[in-house]
Amino acid sequence: MTDTASGVSTATAGPAAARISAEAQRRRTFAVISHPDAGKSTLTEALVLHANAITEAGAIHGKAGRRATVSDWMDMEKARGISITSTALQFPYKTHSGNTCIINLLDTPGHADFSEDTYRVLTAVDSAVMLIDAAKGLEPQTLKLFQVCRHRGIPIITVVNKWDRPGRDALELMDEIHERIQLQTTPLTWPVGIAGDFKGVLDRRTGNYIKYTRTAGGATAAPEEHIDASRAHEVAGSDWDNAVEESELLSADGGDFDRDSFLRCTSTPVLFTSAILNFGVNQLLDVLAQLAPSPHGQLDIEGNRRDAAAPFSAFVFKVQAGMDSAHRDRIAYARVCSGTFERGDVLTHAGTGKPFVTKYAQSVFGQQRSTLDTAWPGDVIGLANAATLRPGDTLYRDIPVQYPPIPSFSPEHFAVARGTDPSKHKQFRKGIEQLEQEGVIQVLRSDRRGDQAPVFAAVGPMQFEVASHRMAGEFNAPIALEPLPYTVARAADPADVEVLSKQASVEVFTRTDGVVLAVFTTKWRLENVQRDNPDVALRSLVAAGD
């Protein structure tokens, strides 16, 4: 017998289910999200350093004498100092209480041009760390990502970063978060010293002072001294007194942590850090281990929750090639939703019903890969040579399930792609097919333009740069891009293609997934076409800010 809502059969009950539940409880799977330049990759590196998964923190572009970060491994990322693609990092973390958590950290691109990649990652996590620059506060991309988290019911831990630099008043930042995104802020740590003079934090859970000491270049974990509240004034003077006074104001204003409201996504715990100096990172790791939710199953396409202890299931949220220049393989990243994964298992592809053999399963740590034998709910598995897998695909064993597909965002930028070397025709076609399957770019085609001139469609223009770079570097098929004047796209019915194709400043394409897209030069042109052709059905697509 099977509980169809949870996917748990009576045969799976008992020790096996208890083991799965216990392993799921140890997992913390979260994403780090932020506006560009808030310090996201630096924080990711600091978290890995403090968990002792690396011995020295790397740095993004511009930090002389430091190695690169483990999360930003692409050469374009190293050159520009920004995250272009999401990265999975798994490592153990031993808490101060002696328990060991398994951290599954998904670093995301902060730039708005890569919103699709970030959205895909947010389908695979149980919580998120929202990073805010102490000087800039909430920025446009941060707000968009927060709205995605709210829509998906993802609890958020807020981290105010760069407190070692001049910035805004801490209470002012709390007010901004509360007013602009309607989240009650419940700080767990409070800065001792104004922005630009970061001495340590008041731990609001214990009342004690955690004093930080700088290390050379911030490449190693910063020493911490835990000082009893009764002695803190002797060490920090008036800065401690100010921190205590402001902490009392927070309590009077409902700013004490409440786990239920955090899990309901109506409040956010807040911590203050300097990721570049490794200040406050231990506290964030402890908060993730103690307070962040563990995997508890996933809602399927019909809205039923498949329990974490049910037979194995997973969904693919990302496909990535080019990780190893010596091999032309690609990795499909799959989040384990339920059950136990064993390398070599024969799974079922929910979309096609065909078997999928997992002989080449890997654990991924940035660009580094190692053979993976077993995985549990919350873990991310890398499936090599997964030519048949696409983002949004579901894999399962024994009891069928299908998870909701991942929508493609509405493109706002369009360009015709042409190969510059006619002798590279085969590489040209293979490269474009690969980039489209990964979700790097949307590819549109039409009879008018032909197969030799597909149209790239993107949320942001930087996607074009990544596509061009990879076509030349990975596939040895350099391309030239000719911008098109369109800015708005709508899904259309095939029956309306003839009518739409006759409209001025309108072009109709078929996307690789079969969706018919009508593109317009401006939103006013779209409105005119709709007014003049009321029988033509045009549907909005998912926008990057939704």
N, C-alpha and C positions, 0 to 999 in steps of 0.2 A: 504494500500500500504506500501511496505517496501523498503528501500534503502539497497539492498543486500550487498553492500560493507561495510556499517557501521552497519547494523543490526538494524537501527532505523526505527520504523514504525511511520506513521502519528498519530497513536493512542497514542504513547508514548510522542509525542511532547506536549509542554505546561508546566504547573506548575510542573508536576512530573519529566520531563526531566530537568527542570531548577534546581529543588532541588537536583537531582542526580549530575548534573554538579557542583553545589555549594559545595556539600559534597566532591566530588572528588578533587576540588581545594584546600580543606583544608588538604588533605592527602599528606604525604611525606613517601614513602616506599623505604627504602634503605638497603643495606647490608654493613657490615664492613668487609673488607678483608685485609689480611696481611700475612707475613711470620710468622712462630711460634716465640713467645717471643718478638714480636714487641709491645705488650701491648694492644691487641685487646679487650680481655675480661675486662681489667681494664678500657679502654676507654668506652666500653659499659656501665659499671657500673657507670662511671662518668656522662655520658649523662643522664641516668635515675635519678641520684641524682640531677643534676642541673635542671631537669624538675620537681622536687619535687614529683616524683613518688615513691621514697624511702627517708628515713630520714638520712640514713648513708650508705656510700659506703662499700660494702664487698670487700674481697681480695681473690686472687687466692692462691694456696698452698704456704705455707711458711710465711704468714703474721700473726704472733701470735696475738691473742686477737681480730681479725677481723672476722666477719661472712663471709660465702661463698658468691660469686657473684650470682646474680639472674640468669645469663645466663648459668653458668657452674654448673648444678645441679646433674649430674650423679656422683656416688661415684668414678668412675675411673677418672673423670675430677678433682674432689677435691683432690684425692691422687696424681695425676701426675702434676697438675697445668697447664694442656693444655685443649683446647676445642676439644671434640671428636665428638659432634653432634651439628647441627645448632639449634638455639633457636629463637622463635618469641617473641617480646616484643612490646606492644602497650601502649602508654601513651599520654596525651595531653601536649602541651607546649605553654605557653603564651609568645609571643614575646614582645620586649620592646615597640613596637608600639601598643600593646594591643590586637592584633589578636591572636586567638588560633588555632594552628595547631594540627592535630592528627599525631603523629609519629608512624610509623610501622617500627621497627628496627629489622633486621634479623642478628643475630650474627652467624658467620660461623666458622667451624674448620679451623685453619691455616695450620695444618700439611698436607703435600702432600699426605699422605696415605688416606686422606679423601676428595680427590679432587672431587669425584662424588657427595658427599653431598653438597659441596660448589657450584658446577656447578648447581645443582638442585635449590639452593637458588637464584642464579643469574638469573634464568629464571623468578623469581617472583618479581623483584625489578625494580624501575624506575631510580635509581642512585646508586652509590657506594662510600663509604669512603675508600680510600686506605691509610693504615697506614704504615709509614716508620720509622724505628729506626734511630734516629739522628746519631748514631755512625756507623751503618752498611749500610745505604742507601738502594738502590734497591737490593733485594735478589732474588734467583731463583724462589721461590714460588710466590713472589710478581709479578714477570715478567709474569709468567704463568697466574695468575689471571687477570692481566691487559689485556693480549691478549684475554681472554674470554670476558671481558667487551668490548674491541674494536670490536670484532666479532659481539657482540650482540647490539652494539650501545648504551652502557650504559655510561652516563656522569660520570666523576670521580672527586671527591673532594679529594685532597691529604692533609694528616695530617702528619707533621713531629713530632713524639712523643719523649719523654724522653729528652727534651731539658734541663732538670734539671741535666743531667749527662754529663760527658765529651763526646764530639762527634766531628763530622766534621764541617767544615765551611759551613755556610748557603748558600752562593753563589755557593760553590762547589756542594752542593746537588742539587741546581736548575739546574746547568749545566748537572749533571748526568741524571736527569730525562729527560731533553730536548734531550740529545744525545742518550740515550739508548732506550727511548720509543717514541721519536718524538712528545712529547706533549709540547706546549708552557706553561711554568709555569707563573702564574699570582697571586703572593702572595697577600692575603687580609690582613694578619698580618705579621709583621716582628719582629724577636726577639730583645729585648733590653737586651744585655748581651750575651756573648758567651755561647756555650753549656757547661753546668756544672755550670753556673752562671746566671740563668734565673730570671730576675727581672720583666719582663713584655713584652708587645708587642707594637709596633707602629701600630696603626690601619690605614692602608693605604687608607681607604675610607674616614676617617674624618681628618687624620693627627694628631690625639691626641695620648696620651700615656695612656695605660691601665696598671696600676701597680698592681701586685699580692702580696698577703700576705699569707704565709704558715699557715696551720692549723695543729693541733696535729695529726700526722699519716696520714694526707690526707683523713680522713674518712668523713669530712664534706666539703661543698662547700667553696672554697677559696674566701675571700673577694676581691673585685676589687675596685680600685680607678681610676676614669677617670680624667686625668689631661690634661688641655689645652696645645697645642704645645708650646705656649709662655712660659710656666712654666716648661716644661719637662726637660730642661737642668739643672735647679736648683735642681731637684729631682734625675735625673739619670746621670748627668754629661756627660763624654765622651762616655759612652755606648749609650746614646741617640743620640749624634752627629754621631756616627758610623752608627747607625740604619738609621738615616735620609739620610746620604751619600749613603748607600747601596740601600735604597729605590729609590733614584734618579737614580742610575745606572740601576735598574730594569726598571724604566719607559723609560729610554733612549733605552733600549734593547727590547721594546715591551712587557714588563711584567705587563701592567695594565689590569685589568679584563675586559673581553668582553663576555657578556652572550651568544651571538650567537655562538661564537667559542666553548664555554663550552658545549652548547647543541649539537653541531656538533661533539663533542669528539675530537677536535683538540687542546684544551687548558684545563688546570686544575687549578682551584683556589687552593691556598696553605695556610695552617694555621700552626702555631707552638704551640705545647701543651706540657704539662706534665700531662698525665692522672692520674698518681699515686698521684700527688699533686692537681689535679683538676684545673690546670692552663690552660686557653684557651678553656675550654669546653663550656662556655656560647657563645663564638664567633662562635664555630662550630654549635651549635644548631640554632643560628640566621641565619647563612649562609644556613643551610639546609632549614629553614623555608622560607627564602627570595629568594633563588636562585635555589634550587633543583627542578626538574620538578615534577609536580603533575601527577597523573594517566591520561592518554589520550587515553585509549583503547588499544587493543592488536591485533597483527597480527594473523589471523587464519592459518590453515594448507595450505590454498591456497594463502596466502600472502595478503589477504584483511584485513583491520583494522575494528574491531568491536568497534564502538564508546562506550565511557564510559557511555553514556546515554541510550544505547540500553537495551533490557530486560536482566535479570540477566544471567551472565555466570561466571565461575570460572574454574581454573585448579589446580589439586593437584600436589604439588611439593615435598611433604615429607609425610611419614607415620612413626609414632613413637609410640612404646609401652614401657611399663616399667616405665611410668612417675609416677604411683601411685601403690606402692606395695600391697595396699589393694584391688585393682581392676585389673582384667586381661584385661582391655579394651585397645584399641589403638586409637590414634588420627591421622586423616588425615588432614594435613595442606593444605588449599586451598586459593589461592590468588583470590580475587574478581576482575574480569576484567571489568565487566559492570553491570549496573543496581543496584537494591536494593535487599539485602538478608533479608528475614524474617524467623525467626525460625519456623519450621513446614511446610515450603514450600515443595511441592513435585517437585523435579527436575528430569531431564532426564540424565542418564549416556550416553554420546555420543558414547562410544565404543560398548555398548550392546543394547542401546535403552530402557533399563529397568528403571523403576522409582526408585528414591532414596529419602527417607523421611528424613528430617533434624530436627527431634524432639530433638536430643541431640547435639545442636550446642553450642560451647563454645568459649569464648575469652581466649587466652593463654598469660600468662605473665611469661616466663621461665617455671618452673614446676607448677606454680599456675594456676588454671583454675576457670572460673566463667561462668555462663549461659549467652549466647549471644542472644539477640533478633533481632538486626538489624545490618547490615554491608553495607558498601558502597565501590565503586571502590578504590582499593589500600589496603583495609583491608585484614587481614589474619584471616580466620575462622577455628576453630578446630572442626572437625566432629567426634564425638565419636562413637565407635562400628562400624567403617566403614570397615567391613571385605571385602567388594567387591571393595574397592578403592585401586589404585596403583599410584605411582608417574607418572605423565604425563597424567592422566585421565582428561577429561573435563566433567563438569556438566553445564547444561543450563536450562532455562525456556522459553517457548513459541517459540522463533525463534532458530532453530538448529544452532550449531556452533561446530567446533572441532579445538582445538589448537594443535600446533606441539608436537609430543611426545618428551620425554626426553631420549636421547640415553644413553646406558650403555657404560662405558669406557672399553677400551681394558685391560684385566687383565694381570699382569706380574708375579704374584705369585700364586702357586697352592698347595693344600694340601688335602689329603684324611681325611675326618672326620668320626670317629668311636665312638659310644657310649661306655663308660667304664662300664656301668651297664646294663646288658641285661634286667633287669626287668623294665627299664625306656624306653622301645622301643616307646611307644605311645608319651611320652613327647619329646623324641628325634626327632621324625618325626614332631611333632607340632612346636617345637622350630626352626628347620631348615626352615620349611615353613614360619614361622613368620619373621625370619631374612631376608630371600630372598625377601619376599613381601615388607619389609621396605626398601630394598636396602642396608642393612648393608653389605651384601656379595652376590656375584653371586654363584649360585649353579649349578653344572654340573653333569650329570648322563650318564652312559653308561651300555650296557648289560654286558660288561666285568667285571665291578666292582659291579654291582647290587645296589639295593635300600638301602642296609644297609651301603654302603660306598660311599656316595656322595662326590664329590670333591668341595671344596671351592676354588673360584677364586677371587683374590683381586688386586686392584691397588697397595696397600702397605701392608707390613706384620702386621702393627698395627691393621688392620681390623680383622686379625685372633685373636688377643688378645681380641678385643671387643666381637667378636662372641663367643669365648670360655668362657669369663667372663659371658656373658648374658645367655648362655646355662646352665651354672652351677647355676647361681644366680636366674634367673627368671623362668627357666623351670625345674629346679632340674634334669637336664640330662647332667652331665659332659661328655666332649668329649676329645678324644686324636687326635691330628693332626699329620699326617705323610707327611712331605714335599715331593713334586714331583719336578723333575728336569727341568720342562718346564719354559720358560721365554717369549715366543712369542705366540700370538693367532691370528688366522685369521678365518673369517666366510667362510663356505664352502657350496656347494650345496649338498643336500641329495644324489644325484646321484653319487657323488664322494666319498662317505664314504667308500665303499669297497676298492677302490684303496688306499686311504690315510691310512686306518687301517693296510695295509700290509707294510707300510714304517717303517724303523727303526727309533727310537727316535721321534716317532710321535704318538699321541693318539687323538681319536675323541670322542667328547662329544656332548650331546644336552643340551642346557641351558633351564631353566624353561620356558622362553618365546618362546621356539621352535627353536631358532637359533642354527644351527649346528656349533660347534667350533672345529677347528683342532689346536692342541697345539704342539709346537716344542721346543726342548731343547735350540736351539740357532737360531739367525737370519741366520747364515750360513747354518744350516740344512734346514731351510725354503727355502733358495735360491736354494739349491741342489735339493730339492723335486720339486720345480717349474721348474727347468731346465730339470729334467728327465721326468716330466709329464706335458708337455705344454698344454694339453687339460683340466687339472684340474683348475677350477676357484677358486681362493682364494682372498677374499676381506679384505681390511684393516678395522679395527674398529676405533672408536673415541679414540684417545690417550688422556691421562690425561693432556698433555700440549697443546692440540689443542684449 
